């Protein structure tokens, strides 16, 4: 039951969003999850600042995960996220934060896991 919210300071076209969706669907396997339960949210053209500056493209990615993952799995996922945002949107990995949240209660379809 992963959920990935991606905020970027740059525009994301429908074509780029589709590419990001596919690549995040593949990348989530780093956390032992599959695309079948993955929910994504994209918010582009956000007013993001980092180190007192907003002149370079930036991104904030929040990943909520039902359950837990290892430090190695999180590291692999962070590398994947930074790589795909760099490739698809031209955002330097130095301008990307990735935040993880492990969730112990998750509801879906009238019940909780």
N, C-alpha and C positions, 0 to 999 in steps of 0.2 A: 504494500500500500504506500508507495512513495508519491510524494508531491514535490514538484520543482517549480519555484517561482523565480523568474528571471526578469530583472529590471535592468534596462540599458539606457545610456544617454544618447544612443544613436537610433535612427529609424530602423525598423525591421519590416521588410516587405513580406507579403504573403508567401512568396517563393522562399525567402530566407527562413521564415517561421516554419515552413514545412520541412526544410532541411534540418533546422535545429531540432524539431520534433523527432525526426528519424534518428539523428545522432544521439540525442539524449535517451531515446528508447534503447539504443544499443549500449550506451555508456552505463545505464543503471544496473547492468549485469555485474559491474564492479562491486556493487553493494549486495549482491546475491538476490536481486529482484529482477522482475521481467517487465516488459512494456505493457503486458496485458492489464496490469493494475496501476500503471503510471498515469498520474494526472499532471498536466502542465499548465502554467500560466505565463504569459509574456506581457510585459509592459515596456513599451519603448518610449523614446524621447523624454525620459525622466531627467529631472534637474538633479544630477548627482555631482558631488564635489569630493575630491580626495586630495589630502595634503594642501588644502586651501586653494585648490585649482579645479577648474572645470573645462579646461581647454582640450583635454585629450578624451577619447572615448573611454567610458567606464561601465562596469557592470557589477551588480549585486545579485548573487544567486543564493536562494534559500532552499535547502533540501530537507524535507521532513520525511522521516523513515519510521515505519512501524517496526519496532524491535531495535536491534543493535547491529553494529558492524565493527570490524576491527580497525585499528589505526592504519594498517596497510591498505585496507579496502577504501577508507576515506581518502587516503593519499592518492590512490589510483583514480578515484572518482574526481578529485580536484584537478588532477592533471588532464583528465579527459574533458572536463568542463572548460578549463582554461584553453585547451587546444582547439576545441570546436568553436568557442566564441572568438578566438583569434582568427581562425580560418574563415568562418562565415561572416563575421562582422568587423574584422580588423581591430579588435580590442586587444591591446597588449596585456599579457597575463599579469603584469605589474599593476594594472588598473582593474583587477577583478578580485572581489571578495567572494568566498564561498562559505556559507554558514550551514551547519548541520544541526538538526534537532531529532533526537530519538524519542519516539512517541510510544507510550505503553498502552494507550486506549485509543482505538480508532473505530469509528462507526461507519457502516455502509449498509444500504438496503434493509433498513429497519432493525439492524442488530449491531452488536459490537464484537470486535475480535478480542 
